[in-house]
Amino acid sequence: MSFDNLEIAIQQANAEINVVRRKAEIIVDEISQIVPVFLDEWANSIIDRSVKDHPEIVKELGAEKIGQLKKSLISVTASFPNSVKDKLTTMKWIHKLELSQDEIDANIILDHDLSKKANETLDEVLREVIGQVGALLIEYGVTKSGSEWQNKSGRLRYSYGIPDHIGFPAGIQLRDIRVNYSKVIEEYVNAIRALRTAEKEKSVAEAKSLWDQA
């Protein structure tokens, strides 16, 4: 391939990367919108289950303490949008990574591994934010820390699976949005791979040309 064609290939790959990144940003915005809704329905499910599982403890609290707990829970769930925004803003989103040639060459299933990493990172955000609900329920004795609620790096987090089934409409939406983000990651890795390949071929061609002219 000629120098001109290689330069065109590099420009096209960079253009594709920008297109994919814009698509990814739209999906990130969708995630930012749906996560607080999902956390709210998830919190309500956890609270309802805790009350049903520990009726005697709830009755022992009495109306006054129950009122205090409910007020605190309302305050926590109202803070979900800001909590989520802060955490998602500081997340290392895959589509913003600058992947090197070595990283691409070393892993033929890089897009799969990066998708898994993205899901695990988002899961950790969900577990930590919902942990605020768990902390209040534990504080009032309605539930206990243990297998379901565990401390990690000084923060209480939910340790079971993230619900994304019937009964959690926003959870199902979030699951589908995650799938879309995984598809975008695949597109991103392919675009980066095309860019790195063209860059490498150009570098080789430049080196060979210099060698031949010397």
N, C-alpha and C positions, 0 to 999 in steps of 0.2 A: 504494500500500500504506500502511495506517495506521501510526502510530508503534508501536502495540502489536504489530502483525503484524511490523514490521521488527525490533522487539526480540526477538520470538520466533524470527525467522529467524537473528538473530545468536547467540542461545543455542543453537539447533539446530546451527549451523555450528561453534560452539566445542565442542559435545558430540561432533560427528563428528570433529573434529580430534583430540580426546583419544582417541577409539576407534582412529583410524588410528595415532596415535603408540604406543598400547599394542601394536597388531599389529606395528608396526615394531620395537619393543623385543624382542618374541619372536623376530623374524627375526634381529636383531643377535645375540641370545644363540645362535641356531643357527649363525650365522657364526663366533662365537667358539669354539664347540665343534668345528666341522668343519675350520677352517683349520689348527690344529696337526696334525691327522691327515693332511690333504692335504700339508702341508709335509714331513711325515715320509716319505710315499710318494714325493713329488717328490725329496726329498734322496737317498733310496735309489736312485732311477732315475738321478740325476745322477752319484752315486758309482760305480754299476755301469757306466755308460757311459764314465766317465773311465778306469776301470781297463781296460776292454776296448779303448778307443781308444789307450791308451798303455802297453801291457804291458811294454815294455823299460824305461821310466822306473820303473814300479812295481817291477820286479825289481831295478833298481839301488838302490832305497831299502833293500832288505833287511828282514828280519823285524822288527828292533828299531824302525826308523823307521815301518814300516807299522803296527806295534802302537801307536806314539805317535799316529800320524795317526788311526787308528781310535778310540782313546780320546778324542781331541779332538773327533772327529765325533760320537761318542755324547754327549759333554757338550753340544755345540751343539744337537743335535736334542732333547735332554732339556729344553733351555731354551726351546724353541719356545712352549709354552703361556704362559709368563710374558712372553716377548717380544711375542707376539701380543696378549695382554691389555693390556699397556702401550700398544701402538700403537693398538689399536681403541678404547681408552678415551679417547684424546686426539683421535681422528678427528672431523671435523665432519660428523656424519651429517645427511643431507638433511632427515629428518623433524623435526629440531630447529631448523631455520632458520625465522626469522620473515620471511616473504616479504611485501614491500610491494605496494601497488596498482600502483606504477610498474613493478616487476619483472614482475608478472603481465601488465600491459597491453603491455609491450614485447616479449613473447615468446610467440607462440601455441603453440610447441612446447616450453614450459618444462619439462614433465615429462620429455620425451625428453632434453633437455640436462642436466637434473639427474641422470637415471639414468646417463647417460654419465659425468658427473663423479664419481658415487658409485663406479662400476666402475673408473675410472682411479685414484681415490684408494686403493681396496682393492688394486688391482694393484700400486701402488707399495709398499704395506706388504709384500705377498708377495715382491716383487723384492728389497727390502732385507733381509728376514729370511733368505731363502734365500741371500742374498749372503754370509752367515757361512760357509756350506758352501763356496762358491766361494773365499772368502779362504783357507781351510785347504788346499784342493786346490792353489791357486796357491802358497801358502807352501811346500808340499812338492814342488812342481814337477810335480804330476800333471796339471795343466792350466795354461793361461796366460790372463792378462787380455787382452781384445781385444774382438771383436764380441759374444761371449756374455756376458762379464763386464766391466762398465764402471764407472768411478768417477763418482759424481754427488754433488756437495756434500760430498766427502770420504768418501763411503760407497760400498762396492762393491755393485753391484746386478746382478741378472740382466736382460738386455736383450731376450731373445727372447720369444716368445709364452708365455702361461700355459697349461700343459696341462690340458685338461678332456675328454679322450677315453678310449676303451677302454684299460685299463692303469692308469688313475687313478680308481678308484671314488669316492674322496673328492672328487676334482676335479670329477667329474660331479655329485655331490651339491651341491658349492659352486656350480656353474654354475646348477643348478636353484633354489637358494636366492636367488641373485642375481636371477633372473627374478622371483621372488616379491617381492623388495624393490623392483624396478622397478614392479611393479603397485601396491605400497603407495604409492610416490612419486606415481604418477598419482592415486590416491585422495586423497593429501595435498594435492596442488596443486589438485584440484577442490574440496576442502573449504575451503582457504584462499581460493580464488577466490570461493566462495559467501559466505564471511565478509566479504571486502573489498567485494564488491558490496553486501551488505546494509548494511555500515557507511557506504559512500558514499551510498547512497540515504537512509539515516537522516540523515546530515549535510546533504544537499540539502533534505530535508523540513523539518529544523529551521531551516535558513537561510531557506527560503521562508515558513515560518510566522512567523518573527521579522519578516521584511520586510512581510508582509501585516498584521501587528498594529501596526507602527510608524506 
